[in-house]
Amino acid sequence: MSGSTLILIAVAGIFLLLFLVMRTKLHAFVSLLLVSLLVGVAAGMPLGDVIASIQNGMGGTLGFVAVVVGLGAMFGKMLEVSGGAERLAQTLVNKFGEDKAQWALALTGFIVAVPVFFDVGFIILVPIVYGLAKKTGRSLLYYGIPLLAGLAVTHSFIPPTPGPIAVANLIGAELGWVILFGVIAGIPATILAGPIFAKYIANKIHVTIPDYMEFEEIDTSKELPSFKMIVSLISIPLVLILANTLSAVLLEEGNGIRTFFTFMGHPFVALTLATLLTFIFLGTRRGYTRDEVQEIATKALEPAGIIILVTGAGGVFKQVLIDSGVGDVLGEMMAGSALPAIVLAFLIAAVVRVAQGSATVSMVTAAGLITPLLELQNITGAALGLIVISIASGATVLSHVNDSGFWLVNRYFGLDVKDTLKSWTVMETIIGLTGFAVVFLISLFII
């Protein structure tokens, strides 16, 4: 089959995927599997090979992603249930003071979203935004946008959140590099999209607590876990994973210290350790029975299951593209482009994001399409970490009416569609463009 025919099959597959997700409202997991089947058959693969590709793609992806996302979800649920997120917010707002509460909320969001899903973190912490806005008379956006920016940046850029975990696995990037570049790109993105943009937009759009929202201020008198404990628990897996990556760069193979950190810093070990510690220090030591801790952990896997399956289906799509030969042709076509791989990665993710709304689907689709080019150009090591953040940045920009996050903010802040576009959509776009600008500049020296 000619290269041009294979390209047409790939393009038709992507359009079909968008049609199924957007128009027929077919679940992304089923849509990705169906499109993978059809692309494999249309590309002339033997039917048995199509099934084998699906099995290999799903197994190869979930062997890593399911473990990491599952452990991360349990870790985050314990933090949520124990009041750890509230403790972080209260302590930081008190330390920064009311005048700099914006910065405290941005930092809170940045830290909380490491173990806690974006929407959960927002719903837990929005009463603090309501309380500050009611007390000061300022627009909800003055405090809400910094919190949202912190949550959104970490959710998109920093493992063990599902998006960057999925992309890193699909393109073969080390999580240590992803964490490092995610933090480097995430800090300026949070500052620009958070406190700085919030000051501007709050003067343009004044919103108060919606009448339909039942608002109860967070009880500051109840006993919460200590601030130091929460920060320590969240830091453990990140520090261990980073230590693993840096020891591989700084120490020779066979060195005892490197061997130790290679084991302890593997995401499986680091997250298992962190999750066990949360069960103890935020669970049994705070009065929960072992049965209650088990119930909390089980409940955490419900939302994680959807993310895991969609990510697995993204792995299937990537595997079918590679095994059918479509990936090689796509890679060669993109290699002939004047645009660098890091720019193409951003653009592909952004186009899919705008078209169908889901950041996760955008990330796994872009990762599947860009992988052949990365292999063709022999892009490895730290450079792959930059590609992950570039894809995450593209999958963040221009959130609009087809994104669930858009409507979450719309409802909790009582905005109309126009004002949600002016605030939330612009904030997301600032995050994506800033993140991409940072990794693109770094790529000039690495790739």
C-alpha positions as CSV (number, residue, x, y, z in Angstrom):
1,M,0.0,0.0,0.0
2,S,1.4,3.4,-1.0
3,G,2.5,6.0,1.6
4,S,-0.2,8.5,0.5
5,T,-2.9,5.9,1.0
6,L,-1.6,5.1,4.5
7,I,-1.6,8.8,5.3
8,L,-5.2,9.1,4.1
9,I,-6.2,6.2,6.3
10,A,-4.5,7.9,9.3
11,V,-6.3,11.2,8.6
12,A,-9.6,9.5,8.1
13,G,-9.1,7.6,11.4
14,I,-8.5,10.8,13.3
15,F,-11.6,12.5,11.8
16,L,-13.6,9.4,12.6
17,L,-12.3,9.5,16.2
18,L,-13.3,13.2,16.5
19,F,-16.8,12.5,15.0
20,L,-17.4,9.5,17.3
21,V,-16.4,11.5,20.4
22,M,-18.0,14.8,19.5
23,R,-21.2,14.0,17.5
24,T,-22.2,10.5,18.5
25,K,-21.0,11.0,22.1
26,L,-19.5,7.5,22.0
27,H,-17.2,7.0,25.0
28,A,-13.6,7.8,24.2
29,F,-12.4,4.3,25.3
30,V,-14.8,2.6,22.8
31,S,-14.1,5.2,20.1
32,L,-10.3,4.7,20.3
33,L,-10.6,1.0,20.2
34,L,-13.0,1.1,17.2
35,V,-10.9,3.5,15.3
36,S,-7.8,1.4,16.0
37,L,-9.5,-1.7,14.6
38,L,-10.7,0.1,11.5
39,V,-7.3,1.7,10.8
40,G,-5.6,-1.6,11.1
41,V,-8.0,-3.4,8.8
42,A,-8.0,-0.5,6.3
43,A,-4.2,-0.4,6.2
44,G,-4.1,-4.0,5.1
45,M,-3.0,-5.7,8.3
46,P,-3.9,-9.4,8.6
47,L,-6.9,-9.7,10.9
48,G,-5.1,-11.7,13.5
49,D,-2.3,-9.1,13.6
50,V,-4.8,-6.4,14.3
51,I,-6.1,-8.2,17.4
52,A,-2.4,-8.9,18.4
53,S,-1.6,-5.1,18.1
54,I,-4.6,-4.2,20.2
55,Q,-3.6,-6.7,22.9
56,N,0.0,-5.6,22.8
57,G,-0.9,-1.9,22.9
58,M,-3.3,-2.2,25.8
59,G,-1.0,-4.5,27.8
60,G,2.2,-2.5,27.1
61,T,0.5,0.7,28.2
62,L,-1.5,-0.5,31.2
63,G,1.4,-2.5,32.6
64,F,2.8,0.9,33.7
65,V,0.0,3.4,33.7
66,A,-2.6,1.3,35.6
67,V,-0.2,0.8,38.5
68,V,0.9,4.5,38.7
69,V,-2.5,6.0,38.2
70,G,-4.1,3.5,40.6
71,L,-1.6,4.2,43.4
72,G,-1.8,8.0,42.8
73,A,-5.6,7.9,43.0
74,M,-5.5,6.1,46.4
75,F,-2.8,8.6,47.7
76,G,-5.0,11.5,46.6
77,K,-8.2,10.2,48.1
78,M,-6.6,9.8,51.5
79,L,-5.3,13.4,51.3
80,E,-8.8,14.5,50.3
81,V,-10.7,12.6,53.0
82,S,-8.3,13.5,55.8
83,G,-8.5,17.2,55.2
84,G,-5.0,17.5,54.0
85,A,-5.9,19.8,51.1
86,E,-7.7,22.1,53.5
87,R,-4.7,22.2,55.8
88,L,-2.4,23.2,53.0
89,A,-4.8,26.1,51.9
90,Q,-5.4,27.3,55.5
91,T,-1.7,27.3,56.4
92,L,-0.5,29.0,53.2
93,V,-3.3,31.7,53.3
94,N,-2.4,32.5,56.9
95,K,1.3,32.6,56.2
96,F,1.0,34.8,53.1
97,G,-1.6,37.0,54.6
98,E,-4.9,38.2,53.1
99,D,-3.1,40.7,50.8
100,K,-1.2,37.9,49.1
101,A,-3.9,35.3,49.4
102,Q,-3.8,35.0,45.6
103,W,-0.2,33.6,45.7
104,A,-1.2,31.3,48.6
105,L,-4.1,29.8,46.6
106,A,-1.9,29.4,43.4
107,L,0.7,27.5,45.5
108,T,-2.0,25.5,47.2
109,G,-3.4,24.4,43.8
110,F,0.0,23.6,42.5
111,I,0.8,21.3,45.4
112,V,-2.7,19.8,45.9
113,A,-3.1,18.7,42.3
114,V,0.0,16.4,42.5
115,P,-2.0,13.7,44.2
116,V,-5.6,14.9,43.8
117,F,-7.6,15.1,40.6
118,F,-8.2,18.6,39.3
119,D,-12.0,18.7,39.7
120,V,-11.8,17.2,43.2
121,G,-9.2,19.7,44.3
122,F,-11.2,22.6,43.0
123,I,-14.5,21.4,44.7
124,I,-12.7,20.9,48.0
125,L,-11.0,24.3,48.0
126,V,-13.6,26.5,46.4
127,P,-15.2,27.4,49.8
128,I,-11.9,29.1,50.7
129,V,-12.3,31.2,47.5
130,Y,-15.9,32.0,48.5
131,G,-14.9,33.0,52.0
132,L,-12.1,35.4,50.9
133,A,-14.3,37.0,48.2
134,K,-17.2,37.5,50.7
135,K,-14.8,39.0,53.3
136,T,-13.0,41.4,51.0
137,G,-15.8,42.2,48.5
138,R,-13.5,41.3,45.6
139,S,-14.6,39.4,42.5
140,L,-14.5,35.6,42.9
141,L,-12.1,35.5,40.0
142,Y,-9.5,37.4,42.0
143,Y,-9.0,34.4,44.2
144,G,-10.5,31.7,42.0
145,I,-8.3,32.1,38.9
146,P,-5.0,31.6,40.9
147,L,-6.4,28.5,42.5
148,L,-7.5,27.1,39.1
149,A,-4.2,28.0,37.5
150,G,-2.2,26.1,40.2
151,L,-4.4,23.1,39.9
152,A,-4.5,23.1,36.1
153,V,-0.7,23.5,35.7
154,T,0.2,20.5,37.9
155,H,-2.7,18.5,36.5
156,S,-1.3,18.9,33.0
157,F,2.5,19.0,33.6
158,I,3.6,17.1,36.7
159,P,3.4,13.3,37.3
160,P,1.9,11.3,38.9
161,T,-1.1,13.0,37.4
162,P,-2.6,10.9,34.7
163,G,-2.0,13.1,31.6
164,P,1.8,13.3,31.7
165,I,2.0,9.7,33.0
166,A,0.2,8.5,29.9
167,V,2.2,10.6,27.5
168,A,5.6,9.7,29.1
169,N,4.7,6.0,28.9
170,L,3.6,6.2,25.3
171,I,6.7,8.0,24.0
172,G,9.1,6.3,26.4
173,A,10.1,9.4,28.5
174,E,11.6,9.1,32.0
175,L,9.3,10.6,34.7
176,G,12.2,12.3,36.4
177,W,12.8,14.5,33.4
178,V,9.0,15.1,33.0
179,I,8.7,16.2,36.6
180,L,11.8,18.5,36.3
181,F,10.7,20.2,33.1
182,G,7.1,20.2,34.3
183,V,8.1,22.3,37.4
184,I,10.4,24.6,35.4
185,A,7.6,25.3,32.9
186,G,4.8,25.2,35.4
187,I,6.1,27.9,37.8
188,P,6.0,30.8,35.2
189,A,2.8,29.4,33.8
190,T,1.1,29.5,37.2
191,I,2.3,33.0,38.0
192,L,1.2,34.5,34.6
193,A,-2.1,32.6,34.4
194,G,-2.8,32.9,38.1
195,P,-2.2,36.0,40.2
196,I,-1.1,38.3,37.3
197,F,-4.0,37.4,35.0
198,A,-6.5,37.3,38.0
199,K,-5.8,40.9,38.9
200,Y,-6.6,42.0,35.3
201,I,-9.7,39.9,34.8
202,A,-11.2,40.5,38.3
203,N,-11.3,44.3,37.4
204,K,-13.2,43.4,34.2
205,I,-15.6,40.8,35.5
206,H,-17.0,41.2,39.0
207,V,-18.8,38.0,40.2
208,T,-20.1,37.1,43.6
209,I,-21.1,33.7,45.1
210,P,-24.0,32.3,43.0
211,D,-27.3,32.2,44.7
212,Y,-27.8,28.5,44.0
213,M,-24.5,27.5,45.7
214,E,-24.9,26.6,49.3
215,F,-21.8,28.1,50.9
216,E,-20.5,27.0,54.2
217,E,-17.1,28.4,55.3
218,I,-14.5,25.7,56.1
219,D,-14.4,25.0,59.8
220,T,-10.9,26.1,60.8
221,S,-11.3,24.8,64.4
222,K,-11.5,21.1,63.4
223,E,-8.4,19.0,63.8
224,L,-6.6,18.6,60.5
225,P,-3.3,16.8,59.7
226,S,-0.2,18.9,60.1
227,F,1.1,21.1,57.2
228,K,4.6,19.5,57.4
229,M,3.2,16.0,57.2
230,I,1.1,16.8,54.1
231,V,4.0,18.5,52.3
232,S,6.3,15.6,53.2
233,L,3.9,13.0,52.0
234,I,3.4,14.7,48.6
235,S,7.2,15.4,48.3
236,I,8.3,11.7,48.9
237,P,7.4,10.2,45.5
238,L,8.5,13.3,43.6
239,V,11.9,13.5,45.3
240,L,12.5,9.8,44.9
241,I,11.7,9.8,41.2
242,L,13.9,12.8,40.6
243,A,16.7,11.2,42.6
244,N,16.5,8.2,40.3
245,T,16.8,10.3,37.1
246,L,19.6,12.5,38.5
247,S,21.6,9.6,39.9
248,A,21.5,8.0,36.4
249,V,23.1,11.2,35.0
250,L,25.6,11.9,37.7
251,L,26.8,8.4,38.8
252,E,28.3,5.5,36.9
253,E,26.4,2.3,36.3
254,G,27.1,-0.3,39.0
255,N,27.5,2.4,41.7
256,G,25.7,1.3,44.9
257,I,24.0,4.7,45.5
258,R,22.7,4.7,41.9
259,T,21.4,1.2,42.2
260,F,19.6,2.1,45.4
261,F,17.9,5.2,43.9
262,T,17.1,3.3,40.6
263,F,15.0,0.9,42.8
264,M,13.6,3.4,45.3
265,G,13.0,6.0,42.6
266,H,11.0,3.8,40.3
267,P,7.4,5.1,40.2
268,F,6.1,1.8,41.4
269,V,8.2,1.7,44.5
270,A,8.0,5.5,45.2
271,L,4.2,5.6,44.9
272,T,3.7,2.4,46.8
273,L,5.8,3.8,49.7
274,A,4.0,7.1,49.6
275,T,0.5,5.5,49.5
276,L,1.3,3.2,52.4
277,L,2.5,6.1,54.5
278,T,-0.8,8.0,53.7
279,F,-2.7,4.9,54.8
280,I,-0.8,5.0,58.1
281,F,-0.4,8.7,58.9
282,L,-3.7,10.1,57.3
283,G,-5.7,6.9,58.0
284,T,-5.2,4.6,60.9
285,R,-3.3,7.1,63.1
286,R,-6.1,9.6,62.6
287,G,-8.8,7.2,63.9
288,Y,-9.8,5.4,60.7
289,T,-10.2,1.7,61.0
290,R,-8.4,-0.6,58.6
291,D,-11.8,-1.4,56.9
292,E,-12.5,2.3,56.4
293,V,-9.0,2.9,54.9
294,Q,-9.7,0.0,52.6
295,E,-13.1,1.4,51.6
296,I,-11.5,4.8,50.9
297,A,-8.8,3.3,48.7
298,T,-11.4,1.2,46.8
299,K,-13.6,4.3,46.2
300,A,-10.5,6.1,44.8
301,L,-10.2,3.6,41.9
302,E,-13.6,4.4,40.4
303,P,-12.7,7.7,38.6
304,A,-9.1,6.3,38.0
305,G,-10.5,3.3,36.1
306,I,-11.9,5.5,33.4
307,I,-8.6,7.4,32.9
308,I,-6.7,4.1,32.9
309,L,-8.9,2.6,30.2
310,V,-8.8,5.7,27.9
311,T,-5.0,5.8,28.3
312,G,-4.8,2.1,27.4
313,A,-6.9,2.6,24.3
314,G,-4.5,5.4,23.4
315,G,-1.7,2.9,23.6
316,V,-3.7,0.6,21.3
317,F,-4.1,3.4,18.7
318,K,-0.3,4.1,18.8
319,Q,0.5,0.4,18.5
320,V,-1.8,-0.1,15.5
321,L,-0.3,3.0,13.8
322,I,3.2,1.5,14.3
323,D,2.4,-2.1,13.3
324,S,0.4,-1.1,10.2
325,G,3.2,1.0,8.8
326,V,1.1,4.1,9.0
327,G,3.4,5.4,11.8
328,D,6.5,5.2,9.6
329,V,4.9,7.1,6.8
330,L,3.6,9.7,9.3
331,G,7.0,10.0,10.9
332,E,8.7,10.5,7.5
333,M,6.1,13.1,6.5
334,M,6.5,15.0,9.7
335,A,10.3,14.7,9.4
336,G,10.1,16.5,6.1
337,S,8.3,19.4,7.7
338,A,10.3,22.5,8.5
339,L,8.8,22.5,12.0
340,P,10.8,20.8,14.9
341,A,9.3,17.8,16.7
342,I,8.5,19.8,19.8
343,V,6.4,22.3,17.8
344,L,4.6,19.6,15.9
345,A,3.8,17.8,19.2
346,F,2.3,21.0,20.6
347,L,0.3,21.7,17.4
348,I,-1.2,18.2,17.1
349,A,-2.3,18.2,20.7
350,A,-3.8,21.7,20.4
351,V,-5.8,20.8,17.3
352,V,-7.3,17.7,18.9
353,R,-7.9,19.5,22.1
354,V,-9.9,22.3,20.4
355,A,-11.8,19.8,18.3
356,Q,-13.0,17.4,21.0
357,G,-12.4,19.0,24.4
358,S,-10.8,16.2,26.4
359,A,-7.2,16.9,27.5
360,T,-6.5,13.2,28.1
361,V,-7.7,12.1,24.6
362,S,-5.7,15.0,23.1
363,M,-2.6,13.9,24.9
364,V,-2.8,10.2,24.1
365,T,-3.7,10.9,20.4
366,A,-0.8,13.4,20.0
367,A,1.6,11.0,21.7
368,G,0.6,8.2,19.3
369,L,1.0,10.3,16.2
370,I,4.3,11.9,17.2
371,T,6.1,8.7,18.4
372,P,7.2,7.5,14.9
373,L,8.9,10.9,14.3
374,L,10.7,10.7,17.7
375,E,12.0,7.3,16.8
376,L,13.0,8.4,13.3
377,Q,14.9,11.4,14.6
378,N,16.4,9.3,17.5
379,I,15.1,11.8,20.1
380,T,15.8,10.3,23.6
381,G,16.6,11.1,27.2
382,A,15.9,14.6,28.6
383,A,14.5,15.7,25.2
384,L,11.6,13.3,25.5
385,G,10.7,15.0,28.8
386,L,10.4,18.3,26.9
387,I,8.1,16.6,24.3
388,V,5.8,15.4,27.0
389,I,5.4,19.0,28.4
390,S,4.9,20.3,24.9
391,I,2.1,17.8,24.3
392,A,0.6,18.7,27.7
393,S,0.8,22.4,26.8
394,G,-1.0,21.8,23.5
395,A,-3.7,19.8,25.3
396,T,-4.3,22.7,27.7
397,V,-4.9,25.6,25.4
398,L,-8.3,27.0,24.3
399,S,-10.6,25.1,26.6
400,H,-14.2,25.9,25.6
401,V,-17.7,24.6,25.6
402,N,-16.7,21.0,24.8
403,D,-14.6,20.6,27.9
404,S,-16.1,19.5,31.3
405,G,-13.7,21.9,33.1
406,F,-15.3,24.8,31.4
407,W,-18.7,24.0,32.8
408,L,-17.4,23.2,36.3
409,V,-15.9,26.7,36.5
410,N,-19.0,28.2,34.8
411,R,-21.3,26.7,37.5
412,Y,-19.2,27.3,40.6
413,F,-18.5,30.9,39.8
414,G,-21.9,31.7,38.3
415,L,-20.5,33.0,35.0
416,D,-22.2,33.1,31.6
417,V,-20.6,31.5,28.6
418,K,-19.0,34.7,27.4
419,D,-17.4,35.5,30.7
420,T,-16.2,31.9,31.1
421,L,-14.5,32.2,27.8
422,K,-12.9,35.5,28.9
423,S,-11.6,34.1,32.2
424,W,-11.2,30.3,32.2
425,T,-10.4,29.9,28.5
426,V,-7.8,32.7,28.5
427,M,-6.3,31.3,31.7
428,E,-5.9,27.8,30.2
429,T,-4.4,29.3,27.0
430,I,-1.9,31.4,29.0
431,I,-0.8,28.2,30.8
432,G,-0.4,26.2,27.5
433,L,1.5,28.9,25.7
434,T,3.8,29.7,28.6
435,G,4.5,26.0,29.2
436,F,5.3,25.5,25.5
437,A,7.5,28.7,25.3
438,V,9.6,27.5,28.2
439,V,10.2,24.0,26.9
440,F,10.8,25.3,23.4
441,L,13.5,27.6,24.7
442,I,15.1,24.7,26.6
443,S,14.9,22.5,23.5
444,L,17.2,24.9,21.6
445,F,20.0,23.7,23.9
446,I,19.0,20.0,24.3
447,I,17.3,18.7,21.1
